[in-house]
Amino acid sequence: MAMVSVRNDHAGRLLLWLEPLGEDRWLRPDETFHIATDYHGDESAFSVVSWADEAYRADGIEQMAVWVEHGDFYATVTDSAGNSIECGHNRPVEIHRRWIAERRMSLP
């Protein structure tokens, strides 16, 4: 099994995308998530990408994507206590509303 840990050292929230599925999980400051997949090969199972988005950053949110490069794309995500962390975990209500509004505006 391959695993990578992500810790939020930022004072605000960290939006963690699990790719290629496009799932979101939100880490609070000092929170750590562990991402695991069934891969047992020699190559790295994951790649990590971070970027700055001024609109999110203005809200105190940083973003990072963990790409599952090898193994089952449906990787497991757990917290430090071993609890399963599902898509949408800790997603702020205001962000959820923003995404719904943006989706509606983009529909034909």
C-alpha positions as CSV (number, residue, x, y, z in Angstrom):
1,M,0.0,0.0,0.0
2,A,1.2,3.5,-0.8
3,M,0.4,6.5,1.4
4,V,1.0,10.3,1.4
5,S,0.1,12.6,4.2
6,V,-1.1,16.2,3.8
7,R,-0.9,18.6,6.7
8,N,-2.4,22.1,6.8
9,D,0.2,24.5,8.2
10,H,-1.7,27.5,6.9
11,A,-3.7,29.7,9.3
12,G,-6.8,29.3,7.1
13,R,-8.4,26.3,5.4
14,L,-6.7,24.1,2.9
15,L,-8.8,22.8,0.0
16,L,-7.5,19.4,-0.9
17,W,-8.5,18.0,-4.3
18,L,-8.2,14.2,-4.8
19,E,-7.6,13.7,-8.5
20,P,-8.5,12.4,-11.1
21,L,-11.9,12.1,-9.4
22,G,-12.2,15.8,-8.5
23,E,-13.2,15.1,-4.9
24,D,-12.8,17.9,-2.4
25,R,-11.9,17.7,1.3
26,W,-11.2,20.7,3.5
27,L,-8.5,20.7,6.2
28,R,-8.6,23.0,9.2
29,P,-5.4,24.5,10.5
30,D,-3.0,21.9,11.9
31,E,-5.2,19.0,10.5
32,T,-3.5,16.1,8.7
33,F,-5.1,13.7,6.2
34,H,-3.6,10.4,5.0
35,I,-4.3,9.3,1.4
36,A,-3.7,5.6,0.6
37,T,-4.0,3.5,-2.4
38,D,-3.5,-0.2,-3.1
39,Y,-0.4,0.3,-5.3
40,H,2.8,-1.7,-4.4
41,G,5.1,-0.8,-7.3
42,D,8.4,1.0,-7.5
43,E,7.1,4.3,-8.9
44,S,5.6,7.0,-6.8
45,A,1.9,6.4,-6.4
46,F,1.1,10.1,-6.0
47,S,2.0,13.5,-7.4
48,V,1.2,16.7,-5.5
49,V,0.4,20.1,-7.1
50,S,-0.4,23.4,-5.3
51,W,-1.3,26.8,-6.7
52,A,-2.6,30.2,-5.8
53,D,-6.0,31.4,-6.7
54,E,-6.5,35.0,-5.7
55,A,-10.3,34.6,-5.1
56,Y,-9.8,31.7,-2.7
57,R,-6.8,33.2,-1.1
58,A,-8.8,36.4,-0.3
59,D,-11.1,34.0,1.7
60,G,-8.1,32.5,3.5
61,I,-8.1,29.3,1.5
62,E,-5.1,27.6,-0.1
63,Q,-5.4,24.8,-2.6
64,M,-3.6,21.5,-3.2
65,A,-4.3,18.5,-5.5
66,V,-3.1,15.0,-4.8
67,W,-3.1,13.0,-8.0
68,V,-3.3,9.2,-7.8
69,E,-0.9,8.2,-10.5
70,H,-0.8,4.4,-9.8
71,G,-3.2,2.2,-8.0
72,D,-6.9,2.5,-7.4
73,F,-8.2,6.1,-8.1
74,Y,-10.7,5.5,-5.3
75,A,-8.0,6.1,-2.7
76,T,-8.9,6.1,1.0
77,V,-8.6,9.3,2.9
78,T,-8.3,9.2,6.7
79,D,-7.6,11.6,9.5
80,S,-4.9,11.1,12.2
81,A,-7.3,9.0,14.3
82,G,-8.0,6.7,11.3
83,N,-11.5,8.0,10.6
84,S,-12.6,7.9,7.0
85,I,-12.8,11.4,5.4
86,E,-15.4,11.6,2.6
87,C,-15.7,14.0,-0.3
88,G,-17.1,17.4,0.9
89,H,-15.6,17.0,4.4
90,N,-15.6,20.4,6.2
91,R,-16.7,22.1,3.0
92,P,-17.8,25.6,4.1
93,V,-21.5,26.4,3.4
94,E,-20.7,29.6,1.7
95,I,-18.4,27.8,-0.7
96,H,-21.0,25.1,-1.4
97,R,-23.5,27.9,-2.2
98,R,-20.9,29.7,-4.5
99,W,-20.3,26.5,-6.4
100,I,-24.0,25.8,-6.9
101,A,-24.5,29.4,-8.2
102,E,-21.5,29.1,-10.5
103,R,-22.8,25.8,-11.9
104,R,-26.2,27.3,-12.6
105,M,-24.7,30.3,-14.4
106,S,-22.7,28.0,-16.6
107,L,-25.6,25.9,-17.8
108,P,-27.1,26.7,-21.2
